[in-house]
Amino acid sequence: MAAMTDDDTSHFLVYRVLGVGHEEGRLIDQYQNKGRFLYKYAGALLEESAKLCLQERFPDAKSLRLPNSLGKSPKNSRSIALSRMMRSRSSGETRPPTETTS
């Protein structure tokens, strides 16, 4: 959090217009930065943990890049074809599904 002392604080003018004091604005920024950091790394940790669990059960499993067909952002999304794996598992198959191009 020490690195935040060098951050641009020009947005504090907006805080002031909205009636937010300097100390409260500083705390808002601090909590936002902590939250962004925690969610970024917590998300990455959960993603890696899920991959390891799935690869333990399905040794040939891998991540796939799927094009986003619903909008422009994000352009590509990473995903493990979990629902297809679960369908395969419930039907008695023990191997992970193969990658598709559609």
PyMOL commands that place a pseudoatom at each C-alpha (Angstrom):
pseudoatom trace, name=CA, resn=MET, resi=1, chain=A, elem=C, hetatm=0, pos=[0.000, 0.000, 0.000]
pseudoatom trace, name=CA, resn=ALA, resi=2, chain=A, elem=C, hetatm=0, pos=[3.018, 2.248, 0.344]
pseudoatom trace, name=CA, resn=ALA, resi=3, chain=A, elem=C, hetatm=0, pos=[3.217, 2.488, -3.455]
pseudoatom trace, name=CA, resn=MET, resi=4, chain=A, elem=C, hetatm=0, pos=[-0.167, 4.225, -3.436]
pseudoatom trace, name=CA, resn=THR, resi=5, chain=A, elem=C, hetatm=0, pos=[1.376, 7.371, -1.946]
pseudoatom trace, name=CA, resn=ASP, resi=6, chain=A, elem=C, hetatm=0, pos=[2.751, 8.171, -5.418]
pseudoatom trace, name=CA, resn=ASP, resi=7, chain=A, elem=C, hetatm=0, pos=[-0.609, 7.600, -7.168]
pseudoatom trace, name=CA, resn=ASP, resi=8, chain=A, elem=C, hetatm=0, pos=[-2.372, 10.374, -9.065]
pseudoatom trace, name=CA, resn=THR, resi=9, chain=A, elem=C, hetatm=0, pos=[-4.988, 11.935, -6.789]
pseudoatom trace, name=CA, resn=SER, resi=10, chain=A, elem=C, hetatm=0, pos=[-6.633, 14.275, -9.284]
pseudoatom trace, name=CA, resn=HIS, resi=11, chain=A, elem=C, hetatm=0, pos=[-9.881, 12.317, -8.875]
pseudoatom trace, name=CA, resn=PHE, resi=12, chain=A, elem=C, hetatm=0, pos=[-10.029, 13.592, -5.280]
pseudoatom trace, name=CA, resn=LEU, resi=13, chain=A, elem=C, hetatm=0, pos=[-11.561, 16.750, -6.790]
pseudoatom trace, name=CA, resn=VAL, resi=14, chain=A, elem=C, hetatm=0, pos=[-14.562, 14.649, -7.832]
pseudoatom trace, name=CA, resn=TYR, resi=15, chain=A, elem=C, hetatm=0, pos=[-14.687, 13.170, -4.333]
pseudoatom trace, name=CA, resn=ARG, resi=16, chain=A, elem=C, hetatm=0, pos=[-14.693, 16.687, -2.870]
pseudoatom trace, name=CA, resn=VAL, resi=17, chain=A, elem=C, hetatm=0, pos=[-17.534, 17.798, -5.194]
pseudoatom trace, name=CA, resn=LEU, resi=18, chain=A, elem=C, hetatm=0, pos=[-19.506, 14.754, -4.030]
pseudoatom trace, name=CA, resn=GLY, resi=19, chain=A, elem=C, hetatm=0, pos=[-18.883, 15.648, -0.393]
pseudoatom trace, name=CA, resn=VAL, resi=20, chain=A, elem=C, hetatm=0, pos=[-16.297, 12.962, 0.302]
pseudoatom trace, name=CA, resn=GLY, resi=21, chain=A, elem=C, hetatm=0, pos=[-13.497, 14.153, 2.554]
pseudoatom trace, name=CA, resn=HIS, resi=22, chain=A, elem=C, hetatm=0, pos=[-9.802, 13.643, 1.832]
pseudoatom trace, name=CA, resn=GLU, resi=23, chain=A, elem=C, hetatm=0, pos=[-9.329, 10.860, 4.411]
pseudoatom trace, name=CA, resn=GLU, resi=24, chain=A, elem=C, hetatm=0, pos=[-12.461, 9.025, 3.301]
pseudoatom trace, name=CA, resn=GLY, resi=25, chain=A, elem=C, hetatm=0, pos=[-11.367, 9.341, -0.344]
pseudoatom trace, name=CA, resn=ARG, resi=26, chain=A, elem=C, hetatm=0, pos=[-7.968, 7.929, 0.546]
pseudoatom trace, name=CA, resn=LEU, resi=27, chain=A, elem=C, hetatm=0, pos=[-9.649, 4.977, 2.284]
pseudoatom trace, name=CA, resn=ILE, resi=28, chain=A, elem=C, hetatm=0, pos=[-11.938, 4.397, -0.710]
pseudoatom trace, name=CA, resn=ASP, resi=29, chain=A, elem=C, hetatm=0, pos=[-8.885, 4.197, -2.971]
pseudoatom trace, name=CA, resn=GLN, resi=30, chain=A, elem=C, hetatm=0, pos=[-7.022, 1.964, -0.530]
pseudoatom trace, name=CA, resn=TYR, resi=31, chain=A, elem=C, hetatm=0, pos=[-9.895, -0.510, -0.218]
pseudoatom trace, name=CA, resn=GLN, resi=32, chain=A, elem=C, hetatm=0, pos=[-10.528, -0.491, -3.964]
pseudoatom trace, name=CA, resn=ASN, resi=33, chain=A, elem=C, hetatm=0, pos=[-6.869, -1.273, -4.672]
pseudoatom trace, name=CA, resn=LYS, resi=34, chain=A, elem=C, hetatm=0, pos=[-6.791, -4.003, -2.031]
pseudoatom trace, name=CA, resn=GLY, resi=35, chain=A, elem=C, hetatm=0, pos=[-9.978, -5.505, -3.434]
pseudoatom trace, name=CA, resn=ARG, resi=36, chain=A, elem=C, hetatm=0, pos=[-8.672, -5.423, -7.003]
pseudoatom trace, name=CA, resn=PHE, resi=37, chain=A, elem=C, hetatm=0, pos=[-5.439, -7.107, -5.893]
pseudoatom trace, name=CA, resn=LEU, resi=38, chain=A, elem=C, hetatm=0, pos=[-7.200, -9.758, -3.804]
pseudoatom trace, name=CA, resn=TYR, resi=39, chain=A, elem=C, hetatm=0, pos=[-9.796, -10.638, -6.432]
pseudoatom trace, name=CA, resn=LYS, resi=40, chain=A, elem=C, hetatm=0, pos=[-7.165, -10.841, -9.153]
pseudoatom trace, name=CA, resn=TYR, resi=41, chain=A, elem=C, hetatm=0, pos=[-4.979, -13.260, -7.224]
pseudoatom trace, name=CA, resn=ALA, resi=42, chain=A, elem=C, hetatm=0, pos=[-7.837, -15.129, -5.539]
pseudoatom trace, name=CA, resn=GLY, resi=43, chain=A, elem=C, hetatm=0, pos=[-9.383, -15.691, -8.990]
pseudoatom trace, name=CA, resn=ALA, resi=44, chain=A, elem=C, hetatm=0, pos=[-6.088, -16.934, -10.396]
pseudoatom trace, name=CA, resn=LEU, resi=45, chain=A, elem=C, hetatm=0, pos=[-5.632, -19.238, -7.396]
pseudoatom trace, name=CA, resn=LEU, resi=46, chain=A, elem=C, hetatm=0, pos=[-9.129, -20.680, -7.797]
pseudoatom trace, name=CA, resn=GLU, resi=47, chain=A, elem=C, hetatm=0, pos=[-8.622, -21.142, -11.531]
pseudoatom trace, name=CA, resn=GLU, resi=48, chain=A, elem=C, hetatm=0, pos=[-5.342, -23.001, -11.018]
pseudoatom trace, name=CA, resn=SER, resi=49, chain=A, elem=C, hetatm=0, pos=[-6.860, -25.091, -8.218]
pseudoatom trace, name=CA, resn=ALA, resi=50, chain=A, elem=C, hetatm=0, pos=[-9.793, -26.067, -10.432]
pseudoatom trace, name=CA, resn=LYS, resi=51, chain=A, elem=C, hetatm=0, pos=[-7.410, -27.001, -13.254]
pseudoatom trace, name=CA, resn=LEU, resi=52, chain=A, elem=C, hetatm=0, pos=[-5.329, -29.183, -10.948]
pseudoatom trace, name=CA, resn=CYS, resi=53, chain=A, elem=C, hetatm=0, pos=[-8.423, -30.936, -9.582]
pseudoatom trace, name=CA, resn=LEU, resi=54, chain=A, elem=C, hetatm=0, pos=[-9.793, -31.584, -13.055]
pseudoatom trace, name=CA, resn=GLN, resi=55, chain=A, elem=C, hetatm=0, pos=[-6.430, -32.744, -14.367]
pseudoatom trace, name=CA, resn=GLU, resi=56, chain=A, elem=C, hetatm=0, pos=[-6.126, -35.138, -11.432]
pseudoatom trace, name=CA, resn=ARG, resi=57, chain=A, elem=C, hetatm=0, pos=[-9.423, -36.759, -12.413]
pseudoatom trace, name=CA, resn=PHE, resi=58, chain=A, elem=C, hetatm=0, pos=[-8.938, -36.328, -16.184]
pseudoatom trace, name=CA, resn=PRO, resi=59, chain=A, elem=C, hetatm=0, pos=[-5.164, -36.450, -16.891]
pseudoatom trace, name=CA, resn=ASP, resi=60, chain=A, elem=C, hetatm=0, pos=[-5.599, -35.399, -20.537]
pseudoatom trace, name=CA, resn=ALA, resi=61, chain=A, elem=C, hetatm=0, pos=[-7.755, -32.370, -19.652]
pseudoatom trace, name=CA, resn=LYS, resi=62, chain=A, elem=C, hetatm=0, pos=[-6.553, -28.955, -20.796]
pseudoatom trace, name=CA, resn=SER, resi=63, chain=A, elem=C, hetatm=0, pos=[-7.734, -25.365, -20.926]
pseudoatom trace, name=CA, resn=LEU, resi=64, chain=A, elem=C, hetatm=0, pos=[-9.288, -24.118, -24.125]
pseudoatom trace, name=CA, resn=ARG, resi=65, chain=A, elem=C, hetatm=0, pos=[-9.647, -20.629, -25.571]
pseudoatom trace, name=CA, resn=LEU, resi=66, chain=A, elem=C, hetatm=0, pos=[-13.211, -20.093, -26.623]
pseudoatom trace, name=CA, resn=PRO, resi=67, chain=A, elem=C, hetatm=0, pos=[-14.235, -17.176, -28.823]
pseudoatom trace, name=CA, resn=ASN, resi=68, chain=A, elem=C, hetatm=0, pos=[-16.707, -14.788, -27.256]
pseudoatom trace, name=CA, resn=SER, resi=69, chain=A, elem=C, hetatm=0, pos=[-19.827, -15.021, -29.399]
pseudoatom trace, name=CA, resn=LEU, resi=70, chain=A, elem=C, hetatm=0, pos=[-21.876, -12.699, -27.179]
pseudoatom trace, name=CA, resn=GLY, resi=71, chain=A, elem=C, hetatm=0, pos=[-20.003, -9.413, -27.445]
pseudoatom trace, name=CA, resn=LYS, resi=72, chain=A, elem=C, hetatm=0, pos=[-16.685, -7.642, -27.909]
pseudoatom trace, name=CA, resn=SER, resi=73, chain=A, elem=C, hetatm=0, pos=[-15.255, -7.805, -24.407]
pseudoatom trace, name=CA, resn=PRO, resi=74, chain=A, elem=C, hetatm=0, pos=[-13.441, -9.920, -23.481]
pseudoatom trace, name=CA, resn=LYS, resi=75, chain=A, elem=C, hetatm=0, pos=[-12.413, -10.962, -26.945]
pseudoatom trace, name=CA, resn=ASN, resi=76, chain=A, elem=C, hetatm=0, pos=[-11.454, -14.471, -25.823]
pseudoatom trace, name=CA, resn=SER, resi=77, chain=A, elem=C, hetatm=0, pos=[-12.352, -16.263, -22.652]
pseudoatom trace, name=CA, resn=ARG, resi=78, chain=A, elem=C, hetatm=0, pos=[-10.491, -19.146, -21.087]
pseudoatom trace, name=CA, resn=SER, resi=79, chain=A, elem=C, hetatm=0, pos=[-12.518, -22.055, -19.925]
pseudoatom trace, name=CA, resn=ILE, resi=80, chain=A, elem=C, hetatm=0, pos=[-12.314, -25.704, -19.131]
pseudoatom trace, name=CA, resn=ALA, resi=81, chain=A, elem=C, hetatm=0, pos=[-15.204, -27.529, -20.741]
pseudoatom trace, name=CA, resn=LEU, resi=82, chain=A, elem=C, hetatm=0, pos=[-16.534, -28.482, -17.322]
pseudoatom trace, name=CA, resn=SER, resi=83, chain=A, elem=C, hetatm=0, pos=[-20.149, -29.066, -18.276]
pseudoatom trace, name=CA, resn=ARG, resi=84, chain=A, elem=C, hetatm=0, pos=[-19.056, -31.420, -21.074]
pseudoatom trace, name=CA, resn=MET, resi=85, chain=A, elem=C, hetatm=0, pos=[-16.757, -33.236, -18.665]
pseudoatom trace, name=CA, resn=MET, resi=86, chain=A, elem=C, hetatm=0, pos=[-19.586, -33.624, -16.193]
pseudoatom trace, name=CA, resn=ARG, resi=87, chain=A, elem=C, hetatm=0, pos=[-21.910, -34.956, -18.906]
pseudoatom trace, name=CA, resn=SER, resi=88, chain=A, elem=C, hetatm=0, pos=[-19.206, -37.409, -19.984]
pseudoatom trace, name=CA, resn=ARG, resi=89, chain=A, elem=C, hetatm=0, pos=[-18.699, -38.500, -16.397]
pseudoatom trace, name=CA, resn=SER, resi=90, chain=A, elem=C, hetatm=0, pos=[-22.415, -38.988, -15.744]
pseudoatom trace, name=CA, resn=SER, resi=91, chain=A, elem=C, hetatm=0, pos=[-22.707, -41.117, -18.886]
pseudoatom trace, name=CA, resn=GLY, resi=92, chain=A, elem=C, hetatm=0, pos=[-19.960, -43.407, -17.604]
pseudoatom trace, name=CA, resn=GLU, resi=93, chain=A, elem=C, hetatm=0, pos=[-17.099, -42.131, -19.776]
pseudoatom trace, name=CA, resn=THR, resi=94, chain=A, elem=C, hetatm=0, pos=[-13.841, -41.558, -17.932]
pseudoatom trace, name=CA, resn=ARG, resi=95, chain=A, elem=C, hetatm=0, pos=[-11.920, -39.595, -20.527]
pseudoatom trace, name=CA, resn=PRO, resi=96, chain=A, elem=C, hetatm=0, pos=[-12.204, -35.818, -20.975]
pseudoatom trace, name=CA, resn=PRO, resi=97, chain=A, elem=C, hetatm=0, pos=[-14.058, -34.506, -24.002]
pseudoatom trace, name=CA, resn=THR, resi=98, chain=A, elem=C, hetatm=0, pos=[-12.101, -33.624, -27.103]
pseudoatom trace, name=CA, resn=GLU, resi=99, chain=A, elem=C, hetatm=0, pos=[-11.636, -30.057, -28.243]
pseudoatom trace, name=CA, resn=THR, resi=100, chain=A, elem=C, hetatm=0, pos=[-14.163, -28.783, -30.775]
pseudoatom trace, name=CA, resn=THR, resi=101, chain=A, elem=C, hetatm=0, pos=[-13.829, -25.930, -33.228]
pseudoatom trace, name=CA, resn=SER, resi=102, chain=A, elem=C, hetatm=0, pos=[-17.439, -24.744, -33.132]
for i in range(1, 102): cmd.bond("trace and resi %d" % i, "trace and resi %d" % (i + 1))
show_as sticks, trace
zoom trace
